[in-house]
Amino acid sequence: MTQLSCAEARALANDLLDGGLTTIERSDIFAHIATCATCPSLYRSLLAVRAALMAASPGSPPSTELRRKIAALIDRGPSG
């Protein structure tokens, strides 16, 4: 198991939501989320955004590019 930094975990966040990570990568990111002070709120925000997007357009999931842009906005925070 690899201990991830916040930047590494955030870089993998979209792939995690898309189901594109290996079992080891999933374990690494969930281990990070379980011990990090800041990343759990980011993960919850991404889940909420994904759910809202899916509810708005249940027949077509948002594009990977759109999810990446939203994640970048969340990473920047309110002052970004």
C-alpha positions as a Markdown table, in Angstrom:
| # | Residue | x | y | z |
|---|---|---|---|---|
| 1 | Met | 0.0 | 0.0 | 0.0 |
| 2 | Thr | 1.3 | 3.5 | -0.9 |
| 3 | Gln | 0.7 | 6.4 | 1.3 |
| 4 | Leu | -0.8 | 9.2 | -0.9 |
| 5 | Ser | -0.4 | 12.9 | -0.5 |
| 6 | Cys | -3.4 | 15.1 | -0.8 |
| 7 | Ala | -2.4 | 16.2 | -4.3 |
| 8 | Glu | -2.0 | 12.5 | -5.4 |
| 9 | Ala | -5.4 | 11.6 | -3.9 |
| 10 | Arg | -7.1 | 14.6 | -5.6 |
| 11 | Ala | -5.5 | 13.6 | -8.9 |
| 12 | Leu | -7.2 | 10.2 | -8.6 |
| 13 | Ala | -10.6 | 11.5 | -7.4 |
| 14 | Asn | -12.3 | 11.5 | -10.8 |
| 15 | Asp | -11.0 | 8.1 | -11.7 |
| 16 | Leu | -12.3 | 6.8 | -8.3 |
| 17 | Leu | -15.8 | 8.1 | -9.0 |
| 18 | Asp | -15.6 | 6.7 | -12.6 |
| 19 | Gly | -14.6 | 3.3 | -11.4 |
| 20 | Gly | -11.3 | 3.6 | -13.3 |
| 21 | Leu | -8.9 | 2.7 | -10.5 |
| 22 | Thr | -7.2 | -0.6 | -9.7 |
| 23 | Thr | -8.0 | -2.3 | -6.4 |
| 24 | Ile | -4.7 | -1.2 | -5.0 |
| 25 | Glu | -5.3 | 2.4 | -6.1 |
| 26 | Arg | -8.8 | 2.4 | -4.5 |
| 27 | Ser | -7.3 | 1.0 | -1.3 |
| 28 | Asp | -4.7 | 3.7 | -1.3 |
| 29 | Ile | -7.1 | 6.6 | -1.9 |
| 30 | Phe | -9.6 | 5.3 | 0.7 |
| 31 | Ala | -6.8 | 4.9 | 3.2 |
| 32 | His | -5.8 | 8.5 | 2.6 |
| 33 | Ile | -9.4 | 9.8 | 2.9 |
| 34 | Ala | -9.8 | 7.9 | 6.2 |
| 35 | Thr | -6.8 | 9.7 | 7.7 |
| 36 | Cys | -6.7 | 13.1 | 6.0 |
| 37 | Ala | -8.2 | 16.3 | 7.6 |
| 38 | Thr | -9.2 | 17.9 | 4.3 |
| 39 | Cys | -9.8 | 15.3 | 1.6 |
| 40 | Pro | -13.0 | 13.7 | 3.1 |
| 41 | Ser | -14.9 | 17.0 | 2.5 |
| 42 | Leu | -13.6 | 17.1 | -1.1 |
| 43 | Tyr | -14.7 | 13.5 | -1.7 |
| 44 | Arg | -18.2 | 14.3 | -0.3 |
| 45 | Ser | -18.4 | 17.4 | -2.5 |
| 46 | Leu | -17.5 | 15.4 | -5.6 |
| 47 | Leu | -20.1 | 12.8 | -4.7 |
| 48 | Ala | -22.7 | 15.5 | -4.2 |
| 49 | Val | -21.8 | 17.2 | -7.5 |
| 50 | Arg | -21.9 | 13.8 | -9.3 |
| 51 | Ala | -25.3 | 13.0 | -7.8 |
| 52 | Ala | -26.7 | 16.4 | -8.8 |
| 53 | Leu | -25.4 | 16.1 | -12.4 |
| 54 | Met | -26.9 | 12.6 | -12.6 |
| 55 | Ala | -30.2 | 13.8 | -11.3 |
| 56 | Ala | -30.3 | 16.7 | -13.8 |
| 57 | Ser | -29.6 | 14.4 | -16.7 |
| 58 | Pro | -30.2 | 10.8 | -15.7 |
| 59 | Gly | -29.9 | 9.5 | -19.2 |
| 60 | Ser | -26.5 | 10.8 | -20.0 |
| 61 | Pro | -23.7 | 11.0 | -17.4 |
| 62 | Pro | -21.6 | 14.1 | -17.3 |
| 63 | Ser | -18.4 | 14.0 | -19.4 |
| 64 | Thr | -15.1 | 13.3 | -17.9 |
| 65 | Glu | -13.9 | 16.7 | -18.9 |
| 66 | Leu | -16.9 | 18.4 | -17.1 |
| 67 | Arg | -16.2 | 16.4 | -14.0 |
| 68 | Arg | -12.5 | 17.4 | -14.1 |
| 69 | Lys | -13.4 | 21.1 | -14.5 |
| 70 | Ile | -15.8 | 20.9 | -11.5 |
| 71 | Ala | -13.2 | 19.1 | -9.4 |
| 72 | Ala | -10.7 | 21.8 | -10.3 |
| 73 | Leu | -13.2 | 24.5 | -9.2 |
| 74 | Ile | -13.7 | 22.6 | -5.9 |
| 75 | Asp | -10.0 | 22.3 | -5.4 |
| 76 | Arg | -9.6 | 26.1 | -5.8 |
| 77 | Gly | -12.2 | 26.7 | -3.1 |
| 78 | Pro | -14.4 | 29.8 | -2.7 |
| 79 | Ser | -11.5 | 32.3 | -3.1 |
| 80 | Gly | -10.3 | 30.7 | -6.3 |
